[in-house]
Amino acid sequence: MINNKDAVDPKNDKNEIEQNQEADADYYALKKWELGFLRRECVNLGLEVFYNKYMARVQRSYLSIFVVLQTFISIAHVVVIVTGEQHPTAAIHPDLICYTFGSLIVWVSLFAAFKERLIKAHPWVPYVTSCAAIFTLIVADIMIPLYHAAVTFMNPPLRPSYANHIIFAIYIFLPLSENYHVIILGGATTVCYLIIMALISYRLESDMIIKVTTELIYFLCLNLFGLYFRLINEIAIRRTFLDRRELVEGNLLLKFARNQEKELLLSILPEHTAELMEKDIRVMIEKMRNGHHNNINPQNFFRTGTQWRSINKLYVQKHTNVTILYADVVNYTYITTQLPVKSLVDVLHELFVKFDEAAKEFNVLRIKFLGDCYYCVSGVPIKNKYHAKSCVDLGLRMIKDIRDVRMSRDLNIDMRIGIHSGSIISGVIGACKWQYDIWSKDVIIANKLESTGEAGKVHVTMQTLELLDGEYIYEDGTEKAKVDPVLMKHNIQTFLIVPQFSDDSNYYGLSESATSSRLSVGVKRKTIQIKKERSQVTRNFMQNSMEQFREIMKQTNVEMAKELDGMPIGKFQFNKIFSTRRDTLQQQTSSTPYYSNGSTNNENINDSRLDNLSTFFMCFENKRWEWLFMKEPDLMLKYSVLMSFIVFVCIFLIQVLDKA
C-alpha cells in the first residue's frame, strides 16, 4: 500500500523547478556585474584587446577634459591672485610663476599622450607623460608653502591647495591602464603631501600628530574614492562590451537563421520561383501593415508553417528549348538487399552530393531525386544556348562519379541515363508541403529513354543529338527503345553516346577481371584519394552546423572590431582639439570601410543618442526613457553601499581625532 506522504506531487516538483530556475537567473544577474566574472568573460571571448583599445580612446578623452579643466583652474587661480587682496608685487611673483609655468609644463608633457602613432610605437609614453605631469603639479603646489615658510615667514603656514585635485586626476583623468600604477602614483602623492603638512603646514601646531593622522585618513578616503570610480567604470564598460558583443552575435545568428531558412527554401524550390513567392508574401504583408485589410481576402491564402501562399497562384511557367536528363542507378535493387541501411544511405548521399556539384558546374537545375532516380533540366530558369551539351556533359560526369564510387566501395553499380530536348511546364504544387516539378510529353520521353537505355552510356534522342554539333562519338540506340510504345508513338529515334575512357580520367569497364587487372599503384592512390574525398563529404554533412557556428564566433569578433570605432566615448570629446590632422584622417580612414555610409553616419547616430542626455543633470530628456531607467534595478548598489560605509567610518574617525 502506497503512503500518501511518500507520493510525489508533480505540481510541487514543477514549482520547485521554476523556483530553482528563477534563483539561478537571479544569481547570474548578480554574477554578471562582478568584476572578476566580467574580466574572465572578456578574456574567454577574446574581447580584452578590444577593451584595451576602447579604454585608450576613453582615457584620451578624459585626458583632454583634464587639460581643459587644468587650464581653466590655473587661469582662474592667477586671476584671483592678481585681482584679489592687494599684496606687494614681489610677494605674488612666486605664485604666478609656479602656476603659470606649471600649467605650461603639464600641457607640453601631456600633449604626447594624444599621439596615437607615437603611443603604438612606444607604449610607455602615457606612463612617462603622466608621471611628469603629476610631478610638475605637485612641485608647483608644494613650492608655494615652502617659499612662504622660508622667505616670508607667513603665519599660519600655508596649506597646499590642489592635493584633492591631483589625486582625483591620477585616478580619473590620466591615461594609466593598470590599477596598480595609479595606486602607486596616488600613494606617492599622498606621502609627499603628508610630509609637507608635517614639516610645513602643521609644524607650529601642538597637536601636529593628530592633524597629520586626520589628513592621512582623509587622503586614504580620497584614494579609495578614486579607486572606486575606476572599478565601477571598468565594470560598466566591460558589461557594455559584453552586451554589445551579445547584440552583434545575436544579429549574426539572426542572419544565419535567415540564411538557413533561405537555403531550406531553396532546397525545395528553385531560386527564381522562391523569389516570386517571397515577393508576393512581402506585398501581402505590406498591404496588411498599411491597413489595406479590406483588399485582402484571407480565404485566398493558406498558411504552411511560417509561410503564406496564394491558393489561386500556382507559379506555373512554360519553358522552351530545354533539355531534360533522367538518371537511375543500375543494380540499386540488388544492393539494397546486400548493404546495411546506413551504408546504403551513405552511398546515395555521396553520389547525389557529387551529382549536385556537377549540376552546378554544368549549369543544370536539379529537380529532385526519388530513391535512386535523379532528374534535372538545363535551360531553366536562365536560357542556356548549350543546354543539350550541358546535360550530356553532366551525364558523362555521373558515369565517372559512380564508377569512382564503384571502385572505392567495391560495388557492382553503374548509371543508366536518358536525355531529351524539348519544352516543359514547371510549377509549384501542394499545400502543406510544396513541391516543384516539371511536366510535358518531353519529360515522359526523357524518362523512357532512361528506362530503355544501357548502363554506362548516355541515351539521347535525335532532337538532342542535333544540338551537339557532332562533338561526341555515338552509336545506334537500344533495341528496347525501338519497340517502346511511347517512343514509337512520338516517332523518337535514339542514340547512345559512349564515354571515352582514358588513364587520366580513371574510367574502367564493368568486367571484374578487367577492373582487377588495372589496379596499379596509380589506381590504388586514386582509390585512397576518393576515400578521403568521401570522408570529407561525410564530415561536412555531419559537422556543418558546428563549423558554421565557429565561423559565426570568428565573425563576431570581426564585427566587434568594426563596432569599436563607432562606440561613443562621451558627449564632450576635447581630444579632437589636440589630435593632429594626420591622426584624425587615419582614424576616419580606419573606420570608414566598416559602415555602408562611412564613420560619419555612425557618429551621427551616436551623437543623436547622446543628445537625449541632459548635459548637467545626467538624465534623459525623454521622460518616458528616464522613468523606464529609474525602474531598472541597480545591481551595483552593493558597491555604493560599501563605499558609503567606508566614507562614514573615515569621517567618524576624523571627528573622533579632532575632538580628542
C-alpha positions in Angstrom: 0.0 0.0 0.0 1.4 3.4 -1.0 1.8 6.0 1.7 0.3 9.4 0.7 3.1 11.2 2.4 5.6 9.4 0.1 3.6 10.2 -3.0 5.3 12.8 -5.3 3.1 15.7 -6.4 4.0 16.8 -10.0 2.8 20.3 -9.3 5.2 20.7 -6.4 8.1 19.4 -8.5 7.2 21.9 -11.2 7.1 24.8 -8.8 10.4 23.7 -7.3 12.0 23.6 -10.7 10.6 27.0 -11.6 11.9 28.4 -8.3 15.3 26.9 -8.9 15.4 28.4 -12.4 14.4 31.8 -11.0 17.1 31.6 -8.4 19.7 30.7 -11.0 18.6 33.6 -13.1 18.9 36.0 -10.2 22.3 34.6 -9.3 23.5 35.1 -12.9 22.1 38.6 -13.0 24.2 39.5 -9.9 27.2 37.5 -11.0 27.5 39.2 -14.4 28.1 42.5 -12.6 31.1 41.2 -10.7 34.4 42.5 -11.9 36.2 39.1 -11.7 33.4 37.4 -13.7 33.5 40.2 -16.3 37.3 40.0 -16.7 37.2 36.3 -17.2 34.3 36.6 -19.8 36.2 39.2 -21.7 39.3 37.0 -21.8 37.4 33.9 -22.8 35.5 35.7 -25.6 38.6 37.4 -26.9 37.4 40.9 -26.0 40.4 42.0 -23.9 42.2 43.5 -26.9 39.1 45.5 -27.9 38.6 46.6 -24.4 42.1 47.9 -24.1 41.8 49.8 -27.4 38.5 51.3 -26.4 39.9 52.3 -22.9 42.8 54.0 -24.7 40.3 56.1 -26.6 38.3 56.8 -23.4 41.4 57.8 -21.4 42.5 60.2 -24.2 39.0 61.8 -24.0 39.3 62.0 -20.2 42.8 63.4 -20.5 41.6 66.1 -22.9 38.9 67.1 -20.4 41.6 67.3 -17.7 43.8 69.5 -19.8 40.9 71.9 -20.4 39.9 71.8 -16.8 43.5 72.3 -15.6 43.9 75.3 -17.9 40.7 76.8 -16.6 41.7 76.3 -13.0 45.1 77.8 -13.5 43.8 80.9 -15.3 41.1 81.3 -12.6 43.7 81.0 -9.8 46.0 83.5 -11.4 43.2 86.0 -12.0 42.2 85.6 -8.3 45.7 86.2 -7.1 46.2 89.3 -9.3 42.7 90.9 -8.7 42.3 89.7 -5.1 43.6 91.4 -1.9 46.4 93.7 -2.6 49.9 92.3 -1.9 53.3 93.5 -2.9 54.2 92.5 -6.4 57.2 90.6 -5.2 55.0 88.5 -2.9 52.8 87.2 -5.7 55.5 86.6 -8.2 56.3 83.0 -7.0 52.6 82.1 -7.1 52.2 83.4 -10.7 55.4 81.8 -11.8 54.6 78.4 -10.3 51.0 78.1 -11.5 51.8 79.6 -15.0 54.9 77.6 -15.8 53.4 74.6 -14.1 50.4 74.6 -16.4 52.6 75.1 -19.5 54.8 72.1 -18.5 51.7 70.0 -17.9 50.4 71.0 -21.4 53.7 70.1 -23.0 54.2 66.8 -21.2 50.6 65.6 -21.8 50.5 66.6 -25.4 52.5 63.5 -26.4 49.8 61.3 -24.9 47.4 62.3 -27.7 49.7 61.0 -30.5 48.3 57.6 -31.4 51.1 56.6 -33.7 53.7 57.6 -31.0 51.9 55.5 -28.4 51.6 52.5 -30.7 55.4 52.7 -31.3 56.2 53.4 -27.7 53.6 52.1 -25.2 55.5 53.6 -22.2 54.8 57.2 -23.4 51.5 57.6 -21.4 53.1 56.5 -18.2 56.1 58.8 -18.5 53.9 61.8 -19.5 51.5 61.2 -16.7 54.3 60.9 -14.1 55.9 64.1 -15.5 52.6 66.0 -15.3 51.8 64.8 -11.7 55.4 65.6 -10.6 55.0 69.1 -12.1 51.7 69.7 -10.4 52.9 68.5 -7.0 56.1 70.6 -7.2 54.2 73.7 -8.3 51.7 73.2 -5.4 54.3 72.4 -2.8 56.7 75.2 -3.7 54.3 77.9 -2.6 54.1 76.8 1.1 57.8 76.2 1.0 58.6 79.6 -0.4 56.4 81.5 2.1 57.6 79.4 5.0 61.3 80.0 4.2 61.1 83.6 2.8 58.0 85.5 4.0 57.6 83.5 7.3 53.8 83.6 6.8 51.9 82.6 10.0 50.0 80.4 10.0 51.8 78.4 7.3 50.1 77.8 4.0 48.5 74.5 3.2 48.9 73.0 -0.3 45.9 73.9 -2.5 45.5 71.2 -5.1 46.0 67.9 -3.2 42.5 66.7 -3.8 42.6 67.8 -7.4 45.8 66.0 -8.2 44.7 62.7 -6.5 41.4 62.7 -8.4 43.3 63.5 -11.6 45.5 60.4 -11.1 42.6 58.1 -10.7 40.2 59.5 -13.2 41.9 61.5 -15.9 45.4 60.3 -16.5 45.9 57.6 -19.2 47.1 54.8 -16.9 45.6 51.4 -17.8 46.6 49.3 -14.8 45.1 49.9 -11.3 48.4 49.2 -9.5 50.0 52.1 -11.5 47.5 54.6 -10.2 47.7 53.2 -6.7 51.5 53.6 -6.6 51.3 57.1 -8.1 48.4 58.1 -5.7 50.2 56.6 -2.7 53.4 58.5 -3.6 51.4 61.8 -4.0 49.8 61.2 -0.6 53.2 60.6 1.1 54.5 63.8 -0.5 51.7 65.9 0.8 51.8 64.3 4.3 55.5 65.2 4.5 54.8 68.8 3.5 52.0 69.1 6.0 54.0 67.6 8.8 57.1 69.7 8.1 55.4 73.0 6.9 51.7 73.3 7.4 51.3 71.9 10.9 54.8 72.3 12.3 53.7 75.0 14.7 50.6 73.1 15.9 50.7 71.4 19.3 48.6 68.5 18.1 50.6 68.1 14.9 50.5 64.3 15.0 46.7 64.2 15.4 46.2 66.6 12.5 48.6 64.7 10.2 46.8 61.5 11.2 43.4 63.0 10.2 45.0 64.1 6.9 46.2 60.6 6.4 42.7 59.2 6.9 41.3 61.9 4.6 43.8 61.1 1.8 43.2 57.4 2.2 39.5 58.1 1.7 40.3 60.1 -1.5 42.4 57.3 -2.9 39.6 54.8 -2.1 37.2 57.1 -3.9 39.4 57.3 -7.0 39.9 53.5 -7.0 36.1 53.0 -6.5 35.5 55.2 -9.6 38.0 53.2 -11.7 36.5 49.8 -10.7 32.9 50.9 -11.2 33.8 52.5 -14.5 35.6 49.2 -15.6 32.6 47.2 -14.6 30.3 49.4 -16.6 32.5 49.4 -19.7 33.2 45.7 -19.6 29.5 45.0 -19.2 28.8 47.3 -22.1 31.3 45.4 -24.2 29.7 42.0 -23.4 26.3 43.4 -24.1 27.5 44.8 -27.4 29.0 41.5 -28.3 25.8 39.7 -27.5 24.0 42.1 -29.7 26.5 41.5 -32.6 26.4 37.8 -32.1 22.6 37.9 -32.0 22.5 39.8 -35.3 24.8 37.3 -36.9 22.8 34.4 -35.5 19.6 36.0 -36.9 21.3 36.4 -40.3 22.5 32.8 -40.1 18.9 31.6 -39.2 17.5 33.6 -42.1 20.2 32.2 -44.5 19.3 28.7 -43.2 15.6 29.3 -43.9 16.6 30.6 -47.3 18.7 27.6 -48.0 16.0 25.3 -46.8 13.5 27.0 -49.1 15.9 26.8 -52.0 16.4 23.1 -51.3 12.7 22.7 -52.0 12.1 25.4 -54.7 14.3 26.9 -57.4 15.6 30.3 -56.7 13.5 32.1 -59.3 10.3 30.6 -58.0 11.2 31.2 -54.4 11.9 34.8 -55.2 8.5 35.2 -56.8 6.7 33.7 -53.8 8.7 35.8 -51.3 7.8 38.9 -53.3 4.1 38.1 -53.2 4.3 37.4 -49.4 6.1 40.8 -48.8 3.5 42.6 -50.9 0.7 41.0 -48.8 2.4 41.8 -45.5 2.9 45.5 -46.7 -0.7 45.8 -47.5 -1.7 44.4 -44.1 0.7 46.9 -42.4 -0.7 49.8 -44.4 -4.2 48.9 -43.2 -5.5 47.6 -46.6 -7.1 44.6 -44.9 -10.2 45.0 -46.9 -8.3 44.4 -50.2 -7.0 41.1 -48.9 -9.3 38.1 -48.8 -7.9 35.7 -46.2 -9.6 32.8 -47.9 -7.2 33.3 -50.9 -4.3 32.5 -48.7 -3.3 29.5 -46.6 -0.5 29.2 -44.1 2.2 26.5 -44.1 4.4 26.8 -41.1 5.5 30.4 -41.1 4.9 31.0 -44.8 1.8 32.2 -46.6 0.9 31.3 -50.1 -1.9 32.3 -52.5 -4.2 29.4 -53.4 -5.1 30.9 -56.8 -1.5 31.3 -57.9 0.4 28.2 -58.9 3.5 29.9 -60.2 3.4 27.9 -63.4 5.8 28.8 -66.2 6.4 27.4 -69.7 10.0 26.9 -70.9 11.1 26.1 -74.4 14.5 25.0 -75.7 15.4 23.0 -72.7 17.0 19.5 -72.1 15.8 17.0 -69.6 18.0 14.4 -68.0 16.9 11.3 -66.2 19.4 9.1 -64.4 19.0 5.8 -62.5 21.4 3.6 -60.5 21.8 0.2 -62.1 21.6 -2.7 -59.6 20.2 -0.5 -57.0 17.5 -3.1 -56.0 20.2 -5.7 -55.6 22.5 -3.6 -53.4 19.5 -2.7 -51.2 19.3 -6.3 -50.2 23.1 -6.7 -49.7 24.1 -3.5 -47.9 23.1 -2.3 -44.4 20.7 0.6 -44.4 23.3 3.1 -43.1 25.8 2.1 -45.8 23.1 2.3 -48.5 22.1 5.8 -47.4 25.8 6.8 -47.2 26.4 5.6 -50.8 23.3 7.5 -52.1 24.4 10.6 -50.2 27.9 10.5 -51.6 26.5 10.0 -55.2 23.9 12.7 -55.0 26.4 15.2 -53.5 28.7 14.6 -56.4 25.8 14.9 -58.8 24.6 18.2 -57.3 28.1 19.7 -57.5 28.4 18.6 -61.1 24.9 20.0 -61.9 26.0 23.4 -60.6 29.2 23.2 -62.6 27.4 22.5 -65.9 24.5 25.0 -65.2 21.8 22.3 -64.8 18.9 22.6 -62.4 18.3 19.5 -60.3 14.5 19.0 -59.9 14.6 16.2 -57.3 15.5 12.6 -56.7 13.2 9.7 -55.9 15.0 6.7 -54.4 17.8 6.1 -56.8 16.3 8.2 -59.6 17.8 11.6 -60.2 16.4 14.0 -62.8 17.2 17.6 -63.8 16.8 20.1 -66.6 19.0 22.6 -68.4 17.8 26.0 -69.7 15.7 26.8 -66.6 15.3 29.4 -65.4 18.0 31.2 -67.4 18.2 30.4 -71.0 21.2 28.3 -71.9 22.3 28.1 -75.6 24.2 24.9 -74.9 21.5 23.2 -72.8 21.9 19.9 -74.6 25.7 19.8 -74.2 25.4 20.7 -70.5 23.1 17.7 -69.9 25.3 15.3 -71.9 28.4 16.5 -70.0 26.6 16.1 -66.7 25.6 12.5 -67.8 29.2 11.6 -68.6 30.3 13.1 -65.3 27.7 11.0 -63.5 29.1 7.8 -65.1 32.6 8.8 -64.0 31.4 9.6 -60.4 29.5 6.4 -60.0 32.4 4.3 -61.3 34.7 6.1 -58.8 32.3 5.1 -56.0 32.1 1.6 -57.5 35.8 1.2 -57.4 36.3 2.7 -53.9 33.4 0.8 -52.3 33.7 -2.4 -54.3 30.1 -2.3 -55.5 28.7 -3.5 -58.8 26.8 -0.4 -59.7 26.6 1.9 -62.7 24.4 4.6 -64.2 21.7 4.5 -66.9 21.0 8.0 -68.3 18.4 9.3 -70.7 18.4 12.8 -72.3 15.8 14.5 -74.4 15.4 18.1 -75.6 12.1 19.9 -76.0 9.8 22.1 -73.8 8.4 21.8 -70.3 5.9 23.3 -67.9 7.2 24.0 -64.4 5.3 24.9 -61.3 4.8 24.5 -57.5 2.1 22.2 -56.3 1.0 21.1 -52.8 -0.3 22.9 -49.7 1.4 21.7 -46.6 4.5 20.6 -48.4 5.5 22.5 -51.5 6.9 20.6 -54.5 8.5 22.0 -57.6 8.2 19.7 -60.6 8.1 19.7 -64.4 5.6 18.2 -66.8 5.3 17.6 -70.6 5.4 14.8 -73.1 9.2 15.6 -73.5 9.6 14.8 -69.8 7.9 11.4 -70.3 10.1 10.8 -73.3 13.3 11.5 -71.3 12.1 9.1 -68.6 11.5 6.4 -71.2 15.0 7.0 -72.6 16.5 6.3 -69.2 14.4 3.1 -68.7 15.3 1.8 -72.1 18.9 2.9 -72.0 22.1 0.9 -71.5 24.3 1.0 -68.3 27.4 3.2 -68.6 26.2 5.1 -71.7 24.1 8.2 -72.3 20.9 7.6 -74.2 19.8 10.6 -76.3 17.2 11.4 -78.9 17.8 12.8 -82.4 16.5 16.2 -81.1 19.3 16.3 -78.6 21.9 14.9 -80.9 21.3 17.6 -83.5 22.1 20.2 -80.8 25.5 18.7 -80.0 27.3 19.6 -83.3 29.0 16.3 -83.6 31.2 16.7 -80.6 30.6 13.2 -79.2 31.0 9.6 -80.5 27.7 7.9 -80.7 26.0 4.7 -81.9 22.5 3.5 -82.6 20.1 3.3 -79.7 19.0 0.2 -77.8 16.5 -2.4 -79.1 14.2 -1.7 -76.1 13.9 1.9 -77.3 12.9 0.8 -80.8 10.0 -1.2 -79.5 8.9 1.1 -76.7 5.2 2.2 -77.3 5.7 5.7 -76.1 8.8 6.3 -78.2 7.2 4.7 -81.2 4.1 6.9 -80.8 6.1 10.1 -80.9 8.5 8.7 -83.6 11.6 9.1 -81.5 14.9 7.9 -82.8 17.6 7.3 -80.2 21.4 7.1 -79.9 23.9 6.0 -77.4 26.8 8.3 -76.5 29.8 6.2 -75.4 32.2 7.7 -72.7 35.8 7.8 -73.9 37.8 6.1 -71.2 41.4 7.3 -70.5 44.0 6.6 -67.9 43.7 10.2 -66.6 40.0 10.0 -66.0 40.2 6.5 -64.4 37.2 5.1 -66.3 37.1 1.3 -66.3 34.7 -1.2 -67.7 32.3 -3.3 -65.7 34.2 -6.5 -66.1 35.6 -7.7 -62.7 38.6 -9.2 -64.4 39.3 -6.0 -66.2 38.9 -4.0 -63.1 41.2 -6.2 -61.1 43.8 -6.2 -63.8 44.0 -2.4 -63.9 44.5 -1.9 -60.2 48.0 -0.5 -60.5 49.8 1.7 -58.0 48.3 4.8 -59.5 44.8 3.4 -59.3 45.3 2.5 -55.6 46.5 6.0 -55.0 43.3 7.3 -56.7 41.2 4.9 -54.6 42.8 6.4 -51.4 42.1 9.9 -52.7 38.5 9.0 -53.4 38.0 7.6 -49.9 39.4 10.8 -48.4 37.0 12.9 -50.5 34.1 10.7 -49.3 35.1 11.1 -45.7 35.4 14.8 -46.3 31.8 14.9 -47.7 30.5 12.9 -44.8 32.4 15.1 -42.3 30.9 18.2 -43.8 27.5 16.7 -43.7 27.7 15.8 -40.1 29.7 18.7 -38.8 28.3 21.5 -41.0 26.4 23.2 -38.1 29.4 23.2 -35.8 31.7 24.7 -38.5 29.1 27.4 -39.2 28.8 28.1 -35.5 32.6 28.5 -35.3 32.6 30.8 -38.3 29.9 32.9 -36.6 32.1 33.1 -33.5 35.0 34.3 -35.6 32.8 36.7 -37.5 31.5 38.1 -34.2 35.0 39.3 -33.2 35.5 40.8 -36.6 32.2 42.6 -36.4 33.1 43.7 -32.8 36.3 45.2 -34.2 34.1 47.2 -36.6 31.8 48.3 -33.8 34.7 49.5 -31.8 35.2 52.7 -33.8 31.5 53.5 -33.5 31.2 53.2 -29.8 30.7 56.6 -28.1 33.3 57.9 -25.6 31.4 60.9 -24.3 29.5 64.0 -25.2 32.5 66.3 -24.9 35.3 65.0 -27.0 38.0 67.6 -26.5 40.7 65.1 -27.7 39.8 66.1 -31.2 41.2 69.5 -30.4 44.6 68.0 -29.5 44.8 65.4 -32.3 46.7 66.3 -35.4 45.1 66.3 -38.8 47.0 63.1 -39.8 45.7 61.2 -36.7 42.2 62.4 -37.5 42.4 61.3 -41.1 43.9 58.0 -40.1 41.1 57.3 -37.6 38.4 58.2 -40.2 40.1 56.0 -42.8 40.3 53.0 -40.4 36.6 53.3 -39.6 35.1 54.2 -43.0 35.1 50.7 -44.5 33.2 49.2 -41.7 29.9 51.1 -42.5 28.0 51.5 -45.6 27.8 55.3 -45.2 31.2 55.7 -43.5 32.1 56.6 -40.0 30.3 59.9 -40.2 26.9 58.3 -40.3 27.7 56.1 -37.3 29.0 59.1 -35.3 25.8 61.0 -36.2 23.8 58.1 -34.8 25.8 58.1 -31.5 25.5 61.9 -31.3 21.8 61.7 -31.6 21.7 59.2 -28.8 23.9 61.4 -26.6 21.7 64.4 -27.4 18.9 62.8 -25.4 21.0 63.2 -22.2 20.9 66.3 -20.2 24.3 68.0 -20.1 24.3 69.0 -16.4 21.8 66.7 -14.7 22.8 63.4 -16.4 19.2 62.3 -17.1 17.2 61.5 -20.2 15.3 64.5 -21.6 12.7 62.0 -22.8 10.7 61.5 -19.6 9.5 58.0 -20.6 13.0 56.9 -21.0 14.0 58.3 -17.7 11.1 56.6 -16.0 12.0 53.3 -17.5 15.6 53.8 -16.5 14.6 54.6 -12.9 12.6 51.4 -12.7 15.7 49.3 -13.6 17.3 47.6 -10.6 20.7 49.0 -9.5 22.8 45.9 -9.5 25.9 47.8 -8.3 24.1 49.3 -5.3 26.1 46.9 -3.0 29.4 48.6 -4.1 27.9 52.1 -3.5 26.7 51.0 0.0 30.2 49.6 0.8 31.9 52.8 -0.3 29.4 54.9 1.7 30.2 52.8 4.8 33.9 53.3 4.3 33.4 57.1 4.0 31.3 57.1 7.1 34.0 55.3 9.0 36.6 57.7 7.8 34.5 60.8 8.8 33.8 59.2 12.1 37.5 58.6 12.8 38.4 62.2 11.8 35.7 63.6 14.1 36.9 61.5 17.0 40.5 62.6 16.5 39.5 66.2 16.2 37.6 66.0 19.5 40.4 64.3 21.2 
